[in-house]
Amino acid sequence: MRFKSLSFQRRLQTSFNSKDKTYRYFSSNPAFALQQPRKASYNEDENGEMEWEKLGFGPVSTDFMYSMKCCEDGNFVQGNLTHYGNIEFSPFAAVLNYGQGIIEGLKVNRKEDGRLLLFRPDQHALRMKMGAQRMCMPSPSIHQFTHAVKQTALANIRWVPPPGKGSLYIRPLLIGSGPVLGVGPAPEFMFLTYASPVGNYFKQDKTPLSLYVEEEEVRAFSGGVGGVKSVSNYGPVLKTLVRAKSLGFSDVLYLDSVNKKYLEEVSAANIFTLKGNVISTPPTSGTILPGITRKSIIEIARGLGFQVEERSISVHELTEADEVFCTGTAVGVAAVGSVTYRGTRFEFKVGENTVCQALGSTLVGIQTGLIEDKKEWIINIH
C-alpha cells in the first residue's frame, strides 16, 4: 500500500534487539504495526521480487523514508520514519519557485555476514551544511543527518542488494518547503532521506567512458553555486548531456567559463588525469563540487605513493595524459577510454593493470569491508 502524502502517513519507529539481531518497526496505531521483524543477516529470499543482476541506476520505490521539519528558529525537530510515498506542500514552496534546495547521495553496502556499511556520512553532512549556508538554509546537524541515513537504511534493509550486486543509494534532500511569492528564503524547511537499490551508473556497465568536451555551454561560473549540490545545478546540464548521448558519448566534460580551456568536471562527477606517477585534478575553488569520492581517491592515491596535484588542467594537457578517470558517489571510479575535442578523438589506457583500476578496487574494497578500513571512513550500521 502506498500513501500519497505525508499528511496521511503513519509515523514509525525502530528498535534493535541485540540478542537475535532483528529490527522491529512499530507505530502508535496498532492497526499499522509491522509485526514481523526483519533479520539483519542476508537471505537470498528476503526480496524475491528483485532481479539484482538487472539492477541499473534508476528510481525503485522502497518501503520507508525519513523526514523532519525546521521552522524560522533554525532548529530541526525530531524526525520520523514514514511509509514511502508522495510528499505534499504548497505550490508557492520556495524549492518549486526559486530552486532553494540541496541534495546529497550516499551508498550503503552489504557484507557477506549481513552487516551494512555506510561510507563517510559525516563528510556528506558537512557538505550539505556548506551548501545550505550558500543557499540561505538551515541544515541538520551531523548527528541528525547520520541518524536519518541510518534509519532509512535499516527500514529498507530488504532492498540492500546482495554483496557484489549493487548498493542501496540513499538520497538526502533539503528543501525550502514553505510558501513564498517574492524572492526570499522559505519560512519552513524539510529534510528527507529516501532510498533506491542501484547498480552501475552508466548503462554500458564497465565499458570505458567516452566524453565530449563542451566549449559553448558552461556548467558553472565564478561566484555561482557550482561548488555546492544545489538542485539548480543539474537542470542546466541536461541539454548538452542529451545532445552528447544522442551522438554516442557517455557524458560531457565541461570547461571553465572564462578561458574555455581548463577542465572543470563531468555532468555529475569529478575528473582526474594521470601522467607518469602524477595524478592531477582541478581544484575545488568554487565552480567545482568537492566530491567525497574525489577526496577519498586523493587520500588513497597518496597512500599508494602517487604524487597528487590539485591544479588547473588545460584541454591540451588532458590529450597527453596516460589515463583519465571520473569519480563520484554514483559513478564510483570510472575509467575514461576517450575524449573528443573539436572533432578529434583522444584515447587513453584502460583495463587491467591500470592506476584507475587499482584506485577503484581499493576504494570499493574499503566500502564493502574487503579491505581494512584504517582511516575510519566506514560506519557499521548494525
C-alpha positions as CSV (number, residue, x, y, z in Angstrom):
1,M,0.0,0.0,0.0
2,R,1.4,3.5,-0.9
3,F,0.3,6.6,1.0
4,K,0.0,9.7,-1.3
5,S,1.1,12.4,1.1
6,L,2.8,12.9,4.4
7,S,-0.4,14.1,6.0
8,F,-1.9,10.6,5.6
9,Q,1.2,8.6,6.7
10,R,1.6,6.9,10.0
11,R,4.8,7.6,11.9
12,L,7.0,4.7,12.5
13,Q,9.9,4.0,14.8
14,T,12.5,1.2,15.0
15,S,14.1,-0.7,17.8
16,F,17.0,-3.2,17.6
17,N,17.1,-6.4,19.5
18,S,20.8,-7.2,20.1
19,K,20.1,-10.7,21.2
20,D,18.5,-12.0,18.0
21,K,19.8,-9.2,15.8
22,T,16.4,-8.2,14.4
23,Y,14.8,-4.8,13.8
24,R,11.2,-4.2,14.7
25,Y,9.1,-1.4,13.2
26,F,6.1,-0.1,15.2
27,S,3.6,2.7,15.2
28,S,1.5,4.4,17.8
29,N,-1.5,3.0,15.9
30,P,-1.7,-0.8,16.5
31,A,-3.5,-1.3,13.2
32,F,-0.4,-0.1,11.4
33,A,2.2,-2.0,13.4
34,L,4.6,-4.2,11.4
35,Q,4.6,-7.4,13.4
36,Q,7.3,-9.3,11.6
37,P,10.9,-8.4,12.4
38,R,13.5,-8.3,9.7
39,K,16.7,-10.2,10.2
40,A,20.0,-8.3,9.9
41,S,21.7,-11.2,8.1
42,Y,21.1,-11.5,4.4
43,N,18.8,-14.2,3.0
44,E,18.6,-14.8,-0.8
45,D,14.8,-14.9,-0.5
46,E,14.5,-11.7,1.6
47,N,13.5,-9.7,-1.5
48,G,12.5,-12.3,-4.1
49,E,10.8,-9.7,-6.3
50,M,14.1,-8.1,-7.3
51,E,16.4,-9.3,-10.2
52,W,19.6,-8.0,-8.8
53,E,21.6,-8.8,-11.9
54,K,19.5,-6.4,-13.9
55,L,19.8,-3.6,-11.5
56,G,20.6,-0.2,-13.1
57,F,20.7,3.3,-11.8
58,G,17.0,4.4,-11.7
59,P,14.3,5.0,-9.1
60,V,13.0,1.9,-7.3
61,S,10.2,2.6,-4.8
62,T,11.3,1.1,-1.4
63,D,9.4,0.8,1.9
64,F,10.2,3.8,4.1
65,M,11.6,7.3,4.1
66,Y,12.6,9.6,6.9
67,S,11.6,13.2,7.3
68,M,11.9,16.2,9.7
69,K,11.0,19.9,9.5
70,C,12.5,23.1,10.5
71,C,10.8,26.5,11.1
72,E,12.2,30.0,11.3
73,D,14.1,29.3,14.6
74,G,16.6,27.3,12.5
75,N,16.3,24.1,14.5
76,F,15.1,20.8,13.1
77,V,12.7,18.9,15.2
78,Q,12.9,15.1,15.8
79,G,12.2,13.3,12.6
80,N,10.2,10.1,11.9
81,L,10.1,7.2,9.5
82,T,7.0,7.0,7.3
83,H,5.9,4.8,4.5
84,Y,7.5,5.8,1.3
85,G,5.1,7.9,-0.8
86,N,4.5,11.3,-2.4
87,I,5.0,14.4,-0.3
88,E,2.7,17.4,-0.2
89,F,3.4,21.1,0.1
90,S,2.3,24.4,-1.3
91,P,2.7,25.4,-5.0
92,F,4.3,28.5,-3.6
93,A,7.1,26.4,-2.0
94,A,10.5,28.1,-2.4
95,V,12.0,25.0,-3.9
96,L,9.5,24.9,-6.7
97,N,9.6,28.6,-7.5
98,Y,13.2,29.6,-6.8
99,G,15.1,26.3,-6.6
100,Q,16.0,26.6,-2.9
101,G,17.2,23.1,-2.3
102,I,20.3,20.9,-1.7
103,I,20.8,17.2,-2.4
104,E,23.2,14.6,-1.3
105,G,23.9,11.0,-2.2
106,L,25.4,8.1,-0.2
107,K,25.7,4.3,-0.7
108,V,25.1,1.5,1.8
109,N,26.8,-1.8,1.0
110,R,26.2,-5.3,2.4
111,K,28.9,-7.6,3.7
112,E,28.8,-11.3,3.4
113,D,27.9,-11.6,7.1
114,G,24.9,-9.3,6.5
115,R,26.3,-6.2,8.1
116,L,25.5,-2.9,6.4
117,L,28.4,-0.5,5.8
118,L,28.0,3.3,5.4
119,F,30.8,5.3,3.8
120,R,31.8,8.7,5.3
121,P,28.4,10.1,6.2
122,D,30.0,12.9,8.2
123,Q,31.6,14.3,5.1
124,H,28.3,14.4,3.3
125,A,26.6,16.1,6.2
126,L,29.4,18.8,6.3
127,R,29.0,19.3,2.5
128,M,25.2,19.7,2.9
129,K,25.9,22.3,5.7
130,M,28.2,24.2,3.4
131,G,25.7,24.1,0.6
132,A,22.8,25.1,2.9
133,Q,24.8,28.2,4.0
134,R,25.3,29.3,0.4
135,M,21.5,28.7,-0.3
136,C,20.4,30.6,2.8
137,M,19.0,27.5,4.5
138,P,19.4,25.9,7.9
139,S,20.8,22.4,7.9
140,P,20.6,19.3,10.1
141,S,23.5,18.6,12.4
142,I,26.0,15.9,11.5
143,H,24.3,13.6,14.1
144,Q,20.8,14.3,12.7
145,F,22.0,13.7,9.2
146,T,23.7,10.5,10.0
147,H,20.8,9.2,12.2
148,A,18.4,9.9,9.3
149,V,20.6,8.0,6.9
150,K,21.0,5.0,9.3
151,Q,17.2,4.8,10.0
152,T,16.4,4.9,6.3
153,A,18.9,2.1,5.5
154,L,17.6,-0.1,8.4
155,A,14.0,0.4,7.5
156,N,14.7,-0.6,3.9
157,I,17.1,-3.4,4.7
158,R,15.5,-5.8,2.4
159,W,16.3,-3.5,-0.5
160,V,20.1,-3.6,0.1
161,P,21.5,-5.7,-2.7
162,P,23.5,-8.9,-2.0
163,P,27.3,-8.5,-1.8
164,G,28.8,-7.6,-5.2
165,K,25.4,-6.9,-6.9
166,G,24.9,-3.3,-6.1
167,S,24.3,-0.8,-3.3
168,L,21.4,1.0,-1.5
169,Y,21.6,4.5,-2.7
170,I,20.3,7.0,-0.1
171,R,19.2,10.5,-1.2
172,P,19.2,13.2,1.5
173,L,17.2,16.2,0.3
174,L,16.9,19.6,2.0
175,I,14.3,21.9,0.5
176,G,12.6,25.2,1.1
177,S,9.1,23.8,1.6
178,G,7.5,26.9,3.0
179,P,5.5,29.2,0.7
180,V,7.0,32.4,-0.8
181,L,5.9,34.8,-3.6
182,G,8.6,37.4,-3.7
183,V,12.2,36.3,-3.9
184,G,13.4,35.3,-0.5
185,P,14.2,32.3,1.7
186,A,11.4,29.9,2.7
187,P,9.8,30.3,6.2
188,E,9.9,26.5,6.6
189,F,12.3,23.7,5.5
190,M,12.0,20.0,5.1
191,F,14.8,17.4,5.3
192,L,14.1,14.0,3.7
193,T,16.0,10.8,3.2
194,Y,14.8,8.1,0.9
195,A,16.5,5.1,-0.9
196,S,16.7,3.1,-4.0
197,P,18.8,0.0,-4.8
198,V,21.2,0.7,-7.6
199,G,23.7,-0.9,-9.9
200,N,26.2,0.8,-12.2
201,Y,25.5,4.4,-13.0
202,F,26.3,4.1,-16.7
203,K,24.3,1.7,-18.9
204,Q,27.4,0.3,-20.5
205,D,28.4,-1.1,-17.1
206,K,32.3,-1.4,-17.0
207,T,32.8,-0.2,-20.6
208,P,35.2,2.8,-20.5
209,L,33.5,6.2,-20.8
210,S,33.7,8.3,-23.9
211,L,33.5,12.0,-23.1
212,Y,32.6,15.0,-25.3
213,V,34.3,18.3,-24.4
214,E,31.7,21.1,-24.4
215,E,33.0,24.5,-25.5
216,E,29.9,26.6,-25.7
217,E,27.7,25.8,-22.7
218,V,29.2,26.0,-19.2
219,R,28.3,24.2,-16.0
220,A,29.3,26.9,-13.5
221,F,30.9,30.3,-13.2
222,S,32.9,32.1,-10.5
223,G,30.7,33.4,-7.7
224,G,27.8,31.0,-8.5
225,V,26.8,27.8,-6.9
226,G,28.9,25.3,-8.9
227,G,30.7,24.2,-5.7
228,V,27.6,23.1,-3.9
229,K,25.0,20.4,-4.6
230,S,22.2,22.8,-5.3
231,V,19.2,21.3,-7.1
232,S,19.6,24.2,-9.6
233,N,22.9,22.9,-10.8
234,Y,21.7,19.9,-12.7
235,G,18.9,21.0,-14.8
236,P,21.1,23.3,-17.0
237,V,23.4,20.4,-18.0
238,L,20.6,18.3,-19.4
239,K,20.6,20.0,-22.8
240,T,24.3,19.2,-23.5
241,L,24.1,15.8,-21.9
242,V,21.1,14.7,-24.0
243,R,22.8,16.0,-27.1
244,A,26.1,14.2,-26.3
245,K,24.4,10.9,-25.6
246,S,22.5,11.2,-28.9
247,L,25.9,11.3,-30.6
248,G,27.0,8.2,-28.8
249,F,29.0,9.7,-26.0
250,S,28.7,8.7,-22.3
251,D,28.8,12.2,-20.8
252,V,30.0,15.8,-21.2
253,L,33.3,17.3,-19.9
254,Y,32.8,21.0,-19.1
255,L,35.4,23.8,-19.4
256,D,35.9,26.9,-17.3
257,S,33.6,29.8,-18.1
258,V,36.3,32.4,-18.5
259,N,39.0,30.9,-20.8
260,K,37.1,27.9,-22.1
261,K,40.3,25.9,-21.9
262,Y,40.6,24.4,-18.4
263,L,38.9,21.3,-17.2
264,E,36.0,21.7,-14.7
265,E,34.1,18.4,-14.2
266,V,31.7,16.0,-15.9
267,S,27.9,16.4,-15.5
268,A,27.9,14.5,-12.2
269,A,31.5,13.6,-11.4
270,N,34.9,14.9,-10.9
271,I,37.7,14.4,-13.4
272,F,41.3,13.1,-12.9
273,T,44.3,12.7,-15.2
274,L,47.4,10.5,-14.8
275,K,50.8,11.2,-16.4
276,G,53.7,9.1,-15.2
277,N,53.4,9.0,-11.4
278,V,51.5,12.2,-11.2
279,I,47.7,12.3,-10.7
280,S,46.1,15.7,-11.3
281,T,42.6,17.0,-10.7
282,P,41.1,20.5,-11.0
283,P,40.9,22.5,-7.7
284,T,37.6,22.9,-5.9
285,S,37.8,26.7,-6.0
286,G,34.0,27.5,-6.1
287,T,33.0,26.2,-9.5
288,I,33.7,22.5,-8.9
289,L,31.9,20.3,-6.5
290,P,34.2,19.0,-3.6
291,G,33.3,15.3,-4.1
292,I,33.6,12.9,-1.2
293,T,34.8,10.2,-3.6
294,R,37.3,12.7,-5.1
295,K,38.6,13.4,-1.6
296,S,38.9,9.7,-0.8
297,I,40.7,8.9,-4.0
298,I,43.2,11.6,-3.4
299,E,44.0,10.2,0.1
300,I,44.2,6.6,-1.3
301,A,46.5,7.7,-4.2
302,R,48.9,9.5,-1.9
303,G,48.9,6.5,0.4
304,L,49.9,4.3,-2.6
305,G,52.8,6.6,-3.4
306,F,51.4,8.7,-6.2
307,Q,52.0,12.4,-6.4
308,V,48.7,14.2,-6.4
309,E,48.2,17.7,-7.6
310,E,45.1,19.9,-7.3
311,R,45.6,22.5,-10.1
312,S,44.3,23.8,-13.3
313,I,44.5,21.3,-16.2
314,S,44.2,22.5,-19.8
315,V,42.5,20.5,-22.5
316,H,45.8,20.2,-24.3
317,E,47.4,18.7,-21.2
318,L,44.4,16.3,-21.0
319,T,45.0,15.0,-24.5
320,E,48.6,13.9,-23.5
321,A,47.6,12.0,-20.4
322,D,48.2,8.3,-19.9
323,E,45.0,7.7,-18.1
324,V,41.8,9.7,-17.4
325,F,39.1,8.8,-14.9
326,C,36.0,10.2,-13.2
327,T,34.9,9.9,-9.6
328,G,31.7,10.3,-7.7
329,T,29.3,8.5,-5.3
330,A,27.1,7.4,-8.1
331,V,29.8,6.5,-10.7
332,G,32.4,5.2,-8.3
333,V,35.8,5.3,-10.1
334,A,35.1,5.1,-13.8
335,A,37.8,4.8,-16.5
336,V,37.6,7.2,-19.5
337,G,38.6,5.5,-22.7
338,S,38.4,8.5,-24.9
339,V,37.8,12.2,-25.0
340,T,36.6,14.0,-28.2
341,Y,37.7,17.6,-28.5
342,R,37.0,19.7,-31.6
343,G,36.3,16.6,-33.7
344,T,39.4,14.8,-32.7
345,R,39.2,11.6,-30.5
346,F,42.0,11.1,-28.0
347,E,42.3,7.6,-26.4
348,F,43.7,6.6,-23.0
349,K,44.9,3.4,-21.3
350,V,42.1,1.3,-19.7
351,G,41.6,-2.2,-18.4
352,E,43.8,-4.5,-16.3
353,N,46.9,-3.2,-14.5
354,T,45.8,0.5,-14.7
355,V,46.1,3.0,-11.9
356,C,42.4,3.7,-12.3
357,Q,41.6,0.0,-11.6
358,A,43.9,-0.1,-8.6
359,L,42.4,3.0,-7.1
360,G,38.8,1.9,-7.8
361,S,39.4,-1.6,-6.4
362,T,40.9,-0.2,-3.2
363,L,38.0,2.2,-2.7
364,V,35.4,-0.5,-3.3
365,G,37.3,-2.9,-1.0
366,I,37.1,-0.4,1.8
367,Q,33.5,0.4,1.1
368,T,32.5,-3.2,1.1
369,G,34.6,-4.4,4.0
370,L,37.0,-6.5,2.0
371,I,39.9,-4.2,2.8
372,E,40.7,-3.0,6.3
373,D,39.4,0.5,7.0
374,K,42.4,2.1,8.6
375,K,41.1,5.6,8.1
376,E,37.8,5.1,10.0
377,W,35.7,6.0,7.0
378,I,33.2,3.2,7.5
379,I,30.2,3.2,9.9
380,N,28.7,-0.2,10.7
381,I,25.0,0.4,10.8
382,H,24.5,-2.7,12.9
